[in-house]
Amino acid sequence: MKRVLKALIVTVSLAFIASSVFAADKPEPAGPNVGDKAVAATFKILSNGEGEINLRDLDKDTLLVMVSSVCSQCKKEIGELQKNEKKIKEKFDIYLVVVDMDPDMGIKRIGKVATLPMISDPDFQIGTAAELMSTPSTIVLAKDGTIKAKHIGYRKNDYKTFLEE
């Protein structure tokens, strides 16, 4: 039994090392970075707003905050954004990008705690293009859709960083 266990450990270790070596040879896919254009897409504003948002033709600099209805940190972020909405809107338009796989349920749940405009992105199109694969994540876009900043996660008063830029 010990012999089989040792053989298994050695095999798994070698497989891990081999996969790491081969993975290092493959270049990472290039995604938009600060200074690049956001994904060319238009989204319908689903809640607390009207019309559509084209990520490359904005009325003013825009915060896109990717959230999920089951994310506890997202709820903290939403609360802070709601509390400071007036100050934020002096400089930015702001949209919650709901990434729940069930868009109707996600919008409904987040709508219970948020009055900010929401768009739905259940395929995580925006996050994937910007290489932000977790929630909450924030993308700051210039009017022409150029990415000015990206941020992953929640820290109290995060939004102030963007106001100071």
C-alpha positions in Angstrom: 0.0 0.0 0.0 2.8 2.4 0.9 4.5 1.6 -2.4 1.4 2.4 -4.4 0.9 5.6 -2.5 4.5 6.7 -3.2 4.2 5.8 -6.9 1.0 7.9 -7.0 2.6 10.9 -5.4 5.6 10.7 -7.7 3.4 10.4 -10.8 1.2 13.3 -9.7 4.3 15.4 -9.0 5.9 14.7 -12.3 2.6 15.4 -14.1 2.4 18.8 -12.3 6.0 19.7 -13.1 5.6 18.7 -16.8 2.4 20.7 -17.2 4.0 23.7 -15.6 7.0 23.5 -17.9 4.9 23.2 -21.1 2.4 25.8 -20.0 5.3 28.3 -19.5 6.1 27.9 -23.2 2.7 29.1 -24.3 2.2 32.9 -24.5 -0.7 34.3 -22.5 -3.5 35.6 -24.6 -3.3 39.4 -24.9 -6.3 41.2 -23.5 -7.0 44.8 -23.4 -4.8 46.7 -21.0 -4.9 50.2 -19.7 -4.7 52.4 -22.9 -6.4 49.8 -25.1 -10.0 50.0 -26.4 -12.7 48.1 -24.5 -14.6 45.3 -26.2 -16.7 46.6 -29.1 -20.2 45.8 -27.7 -23.5 47.5 -27.0 -25.6 46.5 -24.0 -29.2 47.3 -23.2 -29.6 49.1 -19.9 -32.0 46.8 -18.0 -32.7 48.5 -14.7 -32.9 52.0 -13.3 -32.1 53.5 -16.7 -33.1 53.5 -20.3 -31.6 52.9 -23.7 -28.2 51.3 -24.5 -24.6 51.7 -23.7 -22.0 51.3 -26.4 -18.6 50.7 -24.7 -16.8 52.7 -27.4 -19.1 55.7 -27.6 -19.8 57.0 -24.1 -21.3 60.3 -22.9 -18.5 60.7 -20.3 -15.9 58.6 -18.5 -17.6 55.5 -17.1 -17.2 53.0 -14.3 -18.3 49.5 -15.1 -18.5 47.5 -11.9 -18.9 43.7 -12.5 -21.0 42.1 -9.8 -22.8 38.9 -9.0 -25.9 38.5 -6.8 -24.2 35.7 -4.8 -21.0 37.7 -4.1 -20.7 39.1 -0.6 -17.9 41.5 -1.5 -20.0 42.7 -4.4 -22.8 43.7 -2.0 -20.3 45.7 0.0 -19.1 47.4 -3.1 -22.6 48.2 -4.3 -23.5 49.6 -0.9 -20.5 51.9 -1.0 -21.2 53.0 -4.5 -24.8 53.7 -3.7 -23.8 55.7 -0.6 -21.4 57.9 -2.7 -23.4 57.9 -6.0 -23.8 61.7 -6.1 -20.1 62.3 -5.7 -19.1 59.6 -8.2 -21.6 60.8 -10.8 -20.0 64.3 -10.8 -17.1 62.6 -12.8 -18.4 59.3 -14.1 -21.4 57.5 -15.4 -21.7 54.3 -13.5 -23.2 50.9 -14.4 -23.4 47.7 -12.5 -22.5 44.8 -14.9 -24.5 41.8 -13.6 -22.7 38.6 -14.5 -25.1 36.1 -13.1 -25.7 33.2 -15.5 -29.4 33.7 -14.9 -29.7 37.4 -15.9 -33.3 37.9 -14.8 -32.6 36.5 -11.3 -29.3 38.5 -11.0 -31.0 41.8 -11.9 -33.9 41.0 -9.6 -31.7 40.2 -6.6 -29.3 43.1 -7.1 -32.2 45.4 -7.8 -33.3 44.9 -4.2 -30.2 46.6 -2.9 -29.2 48.9 -5.8 -30.7 51.8 -7.6 -27.7 52.2 -10.0 -28.3 51.4 -13.7 -27.6 47.8 -14.5 -26.6 45.9 -17.6 -26.5 42.2 -17.9 -23.4 40.3 -19.2 -24.0 36.6 -18.3 -21.3 35.5 -20.8 -18.8 37.7 -18.9 -17.9 39.3 -22.3 -16.6 42.5 -20.7 -14.6 40.8 -18.0 -13.1 38.2 -20.3 -12.0 40.8 -22.8 -10.4 42.9 -20.1 -8.9 39.8 -18.3 -10.9 40.5 -15.2 -12.5 37.1 -14.2 -13.7 37.7 -10.7 -16.2 39.9 -8.9 -16.3 42.6 -8.0 -14.1 44.1 -10.7 -14.1 47.6 -12.0 -13.1 49.0 -15.4 -12.8 52.8 -15.9 -13.5 53.8 -19.5 -12.8 57.1 -21.2 -15.6 58.5 -23.4 -14.0 56.9 -26.5 -13.9 53.4 -24.8 -10.2 53.5 -23.9 -9.5 51.6 -20.7 -8.2 54.1 -18.2 -7.9 51.7 -15.2 -8.8 48.2 -14.1 -9.2 46.9 -10.6 -10.1 43.5 -9.1 -11.7 43.1 -5.7 -13.2 45.3 -3.0 -11.5 47.6 -0.5 -13.4 50.2 1.4 -13.2 53.6 -0.4 -11.8 52.0 -3.6 -13.9 54.4 -5.7 -11.9 57.4 -4.4 -8.9 56.1 -6.3 -10.7 56.7 -9.5 -12.0 60.1 -8.5 -8.5 61.3 -7.9 -7.1 60.2 -11.3 
